[in-house]
Every structure is written in structure tokens, then in C-alpha cells.
Amino acid sequence: GAVVSQHPSWVICKSGTSVKIECRSLDFQATTMFWYRQFPKQSLMLMATSNEGSKATYEQGVEKDKFLINHASLTLSTLTVTSAHPEDSSFYICSATSSGTSGRGYNEQFFGPGTRLTVL
Amino acid sequence: AQSVTQLGSHVSVSEGALVLLRCNYSSSVPPYLFWYVQYPNQGLQLLLKYTTGATLVKGINGFEAEFKKSETSFHLTKPSAHMSDAAEYFCAVSVPGGYNKLIFGAGTRLAVHP
């Protein structure tokens, strides 16, 4: 089936530093990728939608200058948390979807395993 | 706008008992509906989805769900719970077209005891 990977799986950083999280679709072309944030024991909150080669669309309340998203190719999107602070500590999950022409079921999002970010 | 309500943040069943996880949705257009399962510190795995056609949808691991438009519901069931079913379950709604953006419910944590 369709596989989405994330790297790193966990990261610990100091307050004020920037952290980059990668999301890759391993066996299909992801025309659209999504970034979610999940606090402990809570649901997933969509942060932004990114399409290859264009600027990401951020959800209301998400700081675009803090959470930089780049979708440079059809298999890679990155989320950079800039000047991270303890309140940014969370579980970040990406997902990817393809167009119907890829044969991967265009209604379905395929989720990565998540990245746990801890900011000290 | 779309929204999802999952009734019951925690459900506990005995092994072998029926599992029923409730989901109601709100959508101004016919939605796509999904159930996902999440194990600790992992991403989401799709259990089943409803897009069009048959309203009773069968998924993986013996789960099924029925789309009831009149009740705006998409409840998840499994006839006999296994210990391995213990996890967090999320119902989600999507509007056809566009970028298939998903709106998730708050989740239901299923506990299975011997």
C-alpha cells in the first residue's frame, strides 16, 4: 500500500532553535500534503495544506511565519518550526494524497507515523 | 462547514463483546466519511471509508460502519472485541473535491478488558 514516512520520529531541542521535519511519500506522487498537530489525548488539528510547487494554505490561527512549510517535490514536504518554544511541543503528523490518476484512491489520505517534538 | 461529534471519549468493553463507537456529522453537502485507528505514538491507519454507493461499509480487522443520512450518523461496530482493538479511534469527514481536507472528531479511546 501507499507509504508515508516522517523524519525524525522524535526530536528534542532547546528553546529558540529551529527544527525541520520531513514528510515523504515513498511509493506514490503526493500532489497534496497535510500537516497536523496533536496534543496529548486530543484530536488532530489541521495546520496547513500544501501543494507541490505552490505556497501552503494555513488554517486560521496557525502562524505561517512560525511554521514554515515547503512542498518542493511530489514526494517531499517539510515543516520547519522556527524559534521553537516549549508550547510548540507536540506530536506532528503529516499525510499525503494523490490525484485520481495515480490509482491510489484519490479520496484517501495516507498518514505518516508522526514526529514527537519536545522543546526544552 | 463540516463538523464531527464522537459521543463518548472513553468506551470500555469486555473481550468478545460488541464494540459500538458513535459518530455524528454535520455537512451541507453529501460528505465522505472515514474511521481511523491510532495506536500510541503512531500515525493513523484507515479502518474504512464511505464515499458513495452501499451504505454499509466493511473495513479491516472486522470493523464495519453504516452511513445513515437521515440520522447524520456513521457509527463504527465490531461484533466481537479483541484485546488488540484497544486504541484511539477517530471519525472524520471530508467534502468531495478540492483537496480532500479532513475534519476529525475528538476521538474515542477504546479499552478492552479480559
Chai-1 contact restraints between the chains, C-beta under 6 A:
chainA,res_idxA,chainB,res_idxB,connection_type,confidence,min_distance_angstrom,max_distance_angstrom,comment,restraint_id
A,T32,B,Y99,contact,1.0,0.0,6.0,A-B,restraint_1
A,S43,B,F104,contact,1.0,0.0,6.0,A-B,restraint_2
A,S43,B,A106,contact,1.0,0.0,6.0,A-B,restraint_3
A,S43,B,G107,contact,1.0,0.0,6.0,A-B,restraint_4
A,L44,B,F104,contact,1.0,0.0,6.0,A-B,restraint_5
A,T49,B,Y99,contact,1.0,0.0,6.0,A-B,restraint_6
A,I93,B,G43,contact,1.0,0.0,6.0,A-B,restraint_7
A,T97,B,N100,contact,1.0,0.0,6.0,A-B,restraint_8
A,N107,B,Y32,contact,1.0,0.0,6.0,A-B,restraint_9
A,N107,B,T51,contact,1.0,0.0,6.0,A-B,restraint_10
A,F111,B,G43,contact,1.0,0.0,6.0,A-B,restraint_11
A,F111,B,L44,contact,1.0,0.0,6.0,A-B,restraint_12
A,G112,B,G43,contact,1.0,0.0,6.0,A-B,restraint_13
A,P113,B,Q42,contact,1.0,0.0,6.0,A-B,restraint_14
A,P113,B,G43,contact,1.0,0.0,6.0,A-B,restraint_15
A,G114,B,G43,contact,1.0,0.0,6.0,A-B,restraint_16
